[in-house]
Amino acid sequence: MARRSRSRTRTRSKAPPTLQSLLLLLGLLAMVWLYRNGYFDQLLGSVAEELDAGAQRAPELQDGSTPDAPAGPEPVVPQPAAPLASAPVAEQTIETPALRGYAGPWYQLYFTKPTYPERAAGRLAGLDETIAADIDAATQRVDVATFDLDLPLISEALIRAQQRGLGVRVAVDGENLAAPEVAKLTGDLQNAGIPVFFDEREAFMHNKFLVLDGNVVWMGSANLTVNDVYRNNNNMLRIVAPELAANYAAKMDDLMAGTGGTQGDSVLLSPTLSIGGASVVNMFAPDDPITEEIVARLDAAEQRIDVLAFAYTSDTIAEAMIRAKQRGLAVHGVMESRNTKGSGSEFQPLQQAGIDIHTDGNCYIMHNKTIIIDGRTVITGSFNFTRSAQVQNDENVLIIDDPSLAARYSEEFERVYQQALQPTRCGR
């Protein structure tokens, strides 16, 4: 009996693996495959700032590194990207691993260059360094209005400005205080004596602009966050123009008084300006009819329309683009993939109308809000192409007629368009 018992024991030890063991092995192999192909990066890091896009933040350790950052040699540190000097004749360019910049006759233009997968160790020479350097060069006043703020370089530069005796004001959307990074940095600003206004309305204080010394304006699509500077496609313009700066300073007064985002009289001092020979229209929502102006420009287009859209739910703007297509214009677009199937998205109606529109290929976020018309007009700013942007949110936009500027935006459109045709995976 004992022998038979031992024989049974030996036989059991040689039995094939159970179904549970096989499933466990397959699960482990699947996890390895997902990791090697970047899906963990995508799940943990493919996030946008805007709450209407399902916002989260990239997970970070206390030392600022991402949990999945690989060990390796120390990175080579490129030179910081200081603001470009104005170039009255030929354009200057600057290129870093995280930033592409141009200096035209009257503007400096910057596009972010997302990397895949994005790692904390690679966060060098980005837009945050450029803007922080400009804040450090200010001598009188710094105003910052940003939907979201989690960049230490920016908060530290603002504190230094306050310590130099400058007047510093900051406005942030209050809903983002739920994020520990935002709460800490804005708390540091307040502790340094900087007045910080938190917009607590249900609608967004969605602006992204700075005003320096009543002379320099930064504006565009980028929030002052890690995601928007290093992961997401964005654009920012730096313009030296006292009249334009006065418009944005008046908007900052409006925000700090708690009266921003309410429909009423426009705060604009100079709605239409001439800057360096370019015609510039400045508008703020919800006071100014931005949607109407965009539609008028689209209806006047003669050859081509290119659009980069993070969010696009405006029937009015979509109908104008469809009319342009029906007139025989070339109409092309790229839209953030996460927002193409949401409620009210115009992606499918535009496609069904024969418009050449694609989901974006950035595994993180394509965050631009830009329209280029006939290779000469650029519409850009914080304004998503949505009804809420027009009637609820606090937003800003510039409509600029300048072929040299439009050419740079067209080049960026082509880069984003080509990436839409060949999407990038975060793990590659």
C-alpha positions in Angstrom: 0.0 0.0 0.0 2.8 2.4 0.9 4.5 1.8 -2.5 1.2 2.5 -4.3 0.8 5.6 -2.3 4.3 6.9 -3.1 3.7 5.9 -6.8 0.5 8.0 -6.8 2.4 10.9 -5.2 5.1 10.7 -7.9 2.5 10.5 -10.6 0.7 13.6 -9.3 4.0 15.5 -9.2 4.4 14.9 -12.9 0.9 15.9 -13.8 0.5 18.7 -16.4 0.0 22.3 -15.1 -3.5 23.1 -14.1 -5.7 25.5 -16.0 -5.2 28.1 -13.3 -1.4 27.9 -13.7 -1.7 28.3 -17.5 -3.9 31.3 -17.1 -1.4 32.9 -14.6 1.5 32.3 -17.0 -0.5 33.8 -19.9 -1.4 36.8 -17.8 2.3 37.4 -16.9 3.3 37.1 -20.6 0.5 39.6 -21.5 1.7 42.1 -18.9 5.3 41.8 -20.3 4.0 42.4 -23.8 1.9 45.4 -22.8 4.9 46.9 -21.0 7.3 46.4 -23.9 4.8 48.0 -26.3 4.2 51.0 -24.2 0.6 50.5 -23.1 1.4 51.1 -19.5 2.9 54.4 -20.5 -0.2 55.2 -22.5 -2.6 54.3 -19.7 -0.6 56.2 -17.0 0.5 59.2 -19.1 -1.9 59.9 -22.0 -3.8 62.6 -20.3 -4.9 66.2 -21.0 -5.3 69.1 -18.7 -8.8 70.1 -19.6 -11.4 68.5 -17.4 -13.7 68.0 -20.3 -11.2 65.6 -21.7 -10.9 63.4 -18.6 -7.9 65.0 -16.9 -5.3 63.2 -14.9 -1.7 64.0 -14.3 1.4 62.0 -15.2 2.3 59.9 -12.1 5.5 61.2 -10.6 7.8 60.3 -7.7 8.8 62.8 -5.1 12.1 63.4 -6.9 10.2 64.4 -10.1 10.9 61.2 -12.0 8.2 59.0 -13.5 7.8 55.5 -12.0 8.7 53.9 -15.3 11.8 56.0 -16.1 14.6 53.6 -17.1 18.0 53.7 -15.4 20.8 54.8 -17.6 23.6 57.3 -18.1 23.1 61.0 -17.1 21.4 62.9 -20.0 23.3 65.5 -22.0 21.8 68.9 -20.9 21.2 71.2 -23.9 21.4 75.0 -23.6 18.3 76.6 -22.2 16.0 78.0 -24.8 16.0 81.7 -24.0 13.4 83.9 -25.7 14.5 84.6 -29.3 15.6 88.1 -30.2 13.5 89.9 -32.8 14.8 89.5 -36.4 13.6 92.3 -38.6 14.6 90.7 -41.9 15.5 87.0 -41.8 13.8 84.5 -39.4 15.9 82.9 -36.7 15.1 79.4 -35.5 15.8 77.5 -32.3 15.6 73.8 -31.9 15.9 71.8 -28.7 14.7 68.2 -27.9 11.4 69.7 -26.5 10.9 72.9 -28.4 10.9 74.4 -31.9 11.0 78.2 -32.2 11.0 80.9 -34.8 11.5 84.7 -34.7 9.9 86.7 -37.4 9.8 90.4 -38.0 7.4 91.1 -35.1 6.8 87.8 -33.3 8.4 84.8 -31.7 6.6 81.5 -32.2 7.1 78.3 -30.3 5.8 74.8 -30.9 6.2 72.0 -28.4 8.0 68.8 -29.5 6.5 65.8 -27.6 8.7 62.8 -27.1 7.5 59.1 -26.9 7.6 57.8 -24.3 8.1 61.1 -22.4 10.4 60.7 -19.3 11.1 63.1 -16.4 14.8 62.8 -17.2 14.2 64.3 -20.6 12.3 67.4 -19.4 15.0 69.9 -20.5 15.1 73.1 -22.5 11.3 73.2 -22.9 8.9 76.0 -23.0 8.9 76.4 -19.3 12.6 77.4 -19.3 11.9 79.9 -22.1 9.0 81.5 -20.2 10.8 81.5 -16.9 13.8 83.3 -18.5 11.4 86.0 -19.8 9.9 86.4 -16.3 13.4 86.7 -14.9 14.1 89.5 -17.4 11.0 91.5 -16.4 11.6 94.7 -14.5 8.1 96.1 -13.5 5.1 93.7 -13.7 4.2 90.1 -14.4 0.6 88.9 -15.0 -0.2 85.2 -15.5 -3.5 83.7 -16.4 -3.4 80.0 -16.8 -6.1 77.3 -16.6 -3.6 75.0 -14.8 -0.2 75.4 -13.2 2.1 72.7 -12.0 5.6 73.8 -13.3 8.0 74.6 -10.5 10.3 76.6 -12.8 7.4 79.0 -13.5 6.3 79.4 -9.8 9.9 79.9 -8.7 10.5 82.6 -11.4 7.3 84.3 -10.2 8.5 84.3 -6.6 11.8 85.7 -7.7 10.0 88.5 -9.5 8.0 89.3 -6.4 11.2 89.3 -4.3 12.7 91.9 -6.8 9.8 94.2 -6.0 7.7 93.6 -9.2 4.0 93.6 -9.2 2.9 90.0 -9.8 -0.6 88.6 -10.3 -1.8 85.1 -11.0 -5.2 83.7 -12.0 -5.9 79.9 -12.1 -9.0 77.9 -12.6 -10.1 76.8 -9.1 -11.1 73.3 -10.0 -7.5 72.4 -10.5 -6.7 72.9 -6.8 -7.8 69.3 -6.3 -4.4 68.3 -7.8 -1.7 68.4 -5.1 0.9 69.9 -7.4 -1.3 72.8 -8.2 -2.3 73.3 -4.6 1.3 73.3 -3.5 2.7 75.7 -6.1 -0.2 78.2 -5.8 0.2 78.0 -2.0 3.9 78.8 -2.4 3.0 81.8 -4.5 0.5 83.1 -1.9 3.0 82.5 0.9 5.4 84.7 -1.1 2.8 87.5 -1.0 1.6 87.1 -4.6 -2.1 87.6 -5.1 -3.6 84.5 -6.7 -7.2 84.5 -8.0 -9.0 81.1 -8.2 -12.0 81.1 -10.5 -14.5 78.9 -8.7 -17.3 79.1 -11.4 -18.5 75.9 -13.0 -17.3 77.2 -16.3 -13.5 77.4 -17.0 -11.1 80.2 -16.6 -9.4 78.7 -19.6 -6.9 81.4 -20.6 -3.2 80.8 -21.2 -1.4 84.1 -21.3 1.2 86.3 -19.7 1.8 90.0 -19.8 5.3 91.3 -18.9 6.1 95.0 -18.2 3.1 96.2 -20.1 4.9 95.4 -23.3 5.3 91.7 -23.9 2.4 89.2 -24.4 2.6 85.4 -24.4 -0.5 83.7 -25.6 -1.5 80.4 -27.2 -2.8 76.9 -26.4 -0.3 75.8 -23.7 -1.2 75.6 -20.0 1.8 76.0 -17.7 2.0 72.3 -16.9 4.3 69.4 -17.5 1.9 67.7 -19.8 1.4 70.7 -22.0 5.1 71.6 -22.2 6.6 68.1 -22.7 3.8 65.7 -23.8 1.2 67.6 -25.7 1.2 69.4 -29.0 0.9 73.1 -28.3 1.7 76.5 -29.7 2.6 79.8 -28.0 3.2 83.3 -29.5 5.4 85.9 -27.8 4.6 89.4 -29.1 6.1 92.8 -28.2 3.3 95.3 -28.6 2.2 97.8 -25.9 -1.3 98.1 -27.2 -1.9 94.4 -27.3 -0.4 94.1 -23.8 -2.8 96.8 -22.6 -5.7 94.6 -23.8 -4.4 91.6 -21.9 -3.7 93.7 -18.8 -7.3 94.9 -18.9 -8.5 91.3 -19.1 -6.2 90.5 -16.1 -7.8 93.3 -14.1 -11.2 91.7 -15.0 -10.1 88.3 -13.8 -8.6 89.5 -10.6 -11.8 91.5 -9.8 -13.8 88.2 -10.2 -15.8 89.6 -13.1 -14.2 87.4 -15.8 -16.3 84.9 -17.7 -19.5 87.0 -17.5 -21.1 88.2 -20.6 -21.0 92.0 -20.7 -19.1 94.9 -22.1 -15.8 94.0 -23.8 -12.7 94.9 -21.9 -10.8 95.4 -25.1 -9.1 98.8 -25.5 -7.8 98.1 -29.0 -9.8 95.3 -30.7 -7.9 95.7 -34.0 -4.2 96.4 -34.2 -1.4 96.7 -36.7 1.8 95.0 -35.4 4.8 95.0 -37.6 2.6 95.4 -40.7 0.3 92.5 -39.7 -3.4 93.0 -39.0 -4.2 91.5 -35.6 -7.7 91.1 -34.2 -7.9 90.4 -30.4 -11.0 89.0 -28.8 -12.0 87.6 -25.4 -14.9 85.3 -24.7 -17.6 85.4 -23.6 -17.8 89.1 -24.1 -16.7 89.2 -27.8 -18.3 87.2 -30.6 -15.4 84.9 -31.4 -17.5 82.2 -33.1 -19.1 84.8 -35.4 -15.7 86.2 -36.4 -14.3 82.7 -37.1 -17.4 81.8 -39.2 -17.0 85.1 -41.2 -13.3 84.3 -41.9 -14.2 80.8 -43.0 -17.0 82.0 -45.3 -14.5 84.5 -46.8 -11.9 81.8 -47.5 -11.0 81.3 -51.1 -8.5 78.3 -51.4 -7.7 76.3 -48.3 -8.6 75.8 -44.6 -6.5 73.7 -42.2 -7.7 73.1 -38.6 -6.0 71.6 -35.5 -8.7 71.0 -32.9 -8.5 69.6 -29.4 -12.2 69.9 -28.9 -14.7 70.6 -31.7 -18.5 70.6 -30.9 -19.6 73.9 -32.5 -22.2 73.2 -35.1 -21.9 76.8 -36.4 -18.1 76.5 -37.1 -18.5 73.0 -38.6 -21.3 74.2 -40.9 -19.0 77.0 -42.2 -16.3 74.5 -42.9 -18.8 72.3 -44.8 -19.9 75.3 -46.8 -16.2 75.9 -47.7 -15.9 72.3 -48.8 -19.0 72.7 -50.9 -17.5 75.8 -52.6 -14.6 73.6 -53.7 -12.0 74.6 -51.1 -9.4 72.2 -49.8 -10.4 71.6 -46.2 -8.1 69.5 -43.9 -8.1 68.8 -40.2 -6.6 66.9 -37.3 -8.6 66.4 -34.1 -7.6 65.0 -30.7 -8.6 61.4 -30.8 -10.1 61.3 -27.4 -12.7 63.9 -28.4 -13.8 62.5 -31.7 -16.5 60.3 -30.3 -17.8 62.4 -27.5 -21.3 63.9 -27.3 -21.7 66.5 -29.9 -18.3 65.9 -31.6 -18.2 67.3 -35.1 -15.7 64.8 -36.3 -18.1 62.4 -38.0 -20.3 65.1 -39.6 -17.1 66.7 -41.1 -15.9 63.4 -42.4 -19.3 62.6 -43.8 -19.2 65.9 -45.6 -16.1 64.8 -47.4 -13.7 66.9 -45.3 -10.2 65.4 -45.0 -10.1 65.2 -41.2 -8.2 62.7 -39.1 -7.7 61.6 -35.5 -4.4 62.8 -34.1 -1.3 60.5 -33.8 0.1 61.8 -30.5 -0.3 59.0 -27.9 -0.7 61.8 -25.4 -2.7 64.9 -26.4 -3.0 67.1 -29.5 -3.9 70.3 -27.7 -3.8 73.0 -30.4 -6.8 75.2 -31.2 -5.7 76.7 -34.5 -7.2 77.5 -37.9 -5.1 78.5 -40.9 -6.9 80.1 -43.9 -5.5 80.6 -47.4 -1.9 80.5 -46.2 -2.1 84.0 -44.7 -4.6 84.0 -41.8 -4.0 82.3 -38.4 -6.6 81.9 -35.7 -5.1 80.7 -32.4 -5.5 81.0 -28.6 -7.2 79.2 -25.8 -10.5 79.0 -27.6 -11.7 75.4 -28.3 -14.2 75.2 -31.1 -17.2 74.6 -28.8 -20.3 76.4 -27.6 -19.0 76.4 -24.0 -15.9 78.3 -25.1 -18.1 81.1 -26.5 -20.9 81.4 -24.0 -19.4 80.2 -20.6 -15.6 80.0 -20.4 -13.2 82.9 -20.1 -11.1 82.6 -23.3 -8.8 84.7 -25.6 -7.9 84.5 -29.3 -5.9 86.3 -31.9 -6.8 86.4 -35.6 -3.6 87.4 -37.5 -3.2 88.2 -41.2 0.5 87.6 -41.9 1.8 85.1 -44.6 5.1 84.5 -42.9 3.4 83.5 -39.6 0.9 81.4 -41.4 3.7 79.6 -43.2 5.1 78.5 -39.9 1.8 77.3 -38.6 1.2 75.5 -41.9 4.5 73.6 -41.4 3.4 72.6 -38.0 0.0 71.5 -39.3 1.8 69.3 -41.8 3.9 67.7 -39.1 0.8 67.0 -37.0 -1.1 65.8 -40.1 1.7 63.3 -41.1 1.8 62.0 -37.5 -2.0 61.4 -37.7 -1.4 59.2 -40.8 1.3 57.3 -38.9 0.4 57.4 -35.2 3.2 57.3 -32.6 3.0 54.7 -29.8 4.2 55.8 -26.4 6.4 52.8 -26.0 8.2 53.2 -29.3 
